[in-house]
Amino acid sequence: MNLRLDDDRAELLKRQAEREGRSMHAIVLRALDDYLAQHAHEAMVRDTAAKEATKWRELMDRLK
């Protein structure tokens, strides 16, 4: 896989890497890890909420 950044993004990433003393590669990997973890968590919450809503639907209908 190749990541192609426009000039502005590449420059911002380069400056950030220099500030942190890390490689551009390391920063991109960390950002990807954070993104994937966040979306995996959101999916788990959605799935759990849907299962629990189904489980408790009858009770919730009676409480209306």
FIKOL-884582 format. One line per 8 residues: number of its first residue (from 0); their letters; for each residue x, y, z of C-alpha. Coordinates in steps of 0.5 Angstrom, whole numbers, plus 500, padded with zeros to 3 digits. Each point is the difference from the previous one (the first is absolute). Example, Ala and Ser with C-alpha at 12.3 -4.5 7.8 and 13.67 -1.06 7.14 Angstrom:
2
0 = AS = 525,491,516  502,507,498 .
END
This chain:
64
0 = MNLRLDDD = 500,500,500  502,507,498  498,506,504  500,506,496  499,507,503  499,507,497  506,504,501  496,504,506 .
8 = RAELLKRQ = 499,494,504  507,497,499  503,506,502  495,501,507  502,492,501  507,502,499  500,505,505  496,496,505 .
16 = AEREGRSM = 505,495,499  506,504,502  497,503,506  498,494,503  507,497,498  496,494,496  500,498,493  494,501,496 .
24 = HAIVLRAL = 499,493,499  499,499,508  495,506,500  496,497,494  500,493,503  498,503,507  494,504,497  498,494,496 .
32 = DDYLAQHA = 500,496,506  496,505,504  495,501,494  499,492,500  499,499,508  495,506,500  496,497,494  500,493,503 .
40 = HEAMVRDT = 498,502,507  494,504,497  498,494,496  500,496,506  496,505,504  495,500,494  500,492,500  499,500,508 .
48 = AAKEATKW = 494,505,500  497,497,494  500,493,504  498,503,506  494,504,497  497,493,497  501,497,507  496,505,504 .
56 = RELMDRLK = 495,502,494  494,497,504  502,503,506  501,507,497  493,499,496  497,499,507  503,506,503  497,505,495 .
END
